[in-house]
Amino acid sequence: MIKAIFFDIDGTLLDHDTHLMPSSTFEALKKLRKNGIRLFVATGRPPNNLKVIQDCFEFDGFLTSNGQYCFNHEVVIHEKYIEREDIRNLLPYINKNQIPVLFVEINGNYSNIQNYCLDEAARSLNKEGYPIKAVNEIIESKIIQLMAYIDETKDYHICLIVNQHAGHRSLRISSLLMAEKIRELIK
């Protein structure tokens, strides 16, 4: 018997073109709920970018930022931040090479520098832009995700270095814990 179903947002719950939940999806979710199935969102989006889906339907819980931050209506079930030491080691490289990075916290996003790629990403989410934070503020932040915006004309190795330093250790840990956190969510 199915106890729970996990849905992605973009292209699954929300139409890719309209960015709205089709009425057929809404009706299907209502039928599933009526049959006693718990409904969850599993997404790469951070918690601060869920309003559009939360306004459409009341889900039982959320696995956000690819499992870095998981919660339901009562409690945070799992939170895994990128190690501050990893951020400290990465920031000199980012700053030296002027790599625009979007830093993601639970309640908001910000960047280290302004960049047209970041501006375009913000516009795609109907935002004016991301605030800029100084390096010393970034080091002290609780970061759950970061995304480097690499210009097509730059060398690809920058992307590999950013991934090696910043995300893999945290993402690997969250992947190992994902099954356990899903069980906790559906209890």
Secondary structure, DSSP 8 states (H G I E B T S, - for coil): ---EEEE-TBTTTB-TTT-S--HHHHHHHHHHHHTT-EEEEE-SS-GGG-HHHHTT---SEEEEGGGTEEEESS-EEEE----HHHHHHHHHHHHHTT--EEEE-SS-EEESS--HHHHHHHHHTT-S---B--HHHHHTS--SEEEE---TTS-THHHHHHHHHHTHHHHHHHHHHHHHHHHHHH-
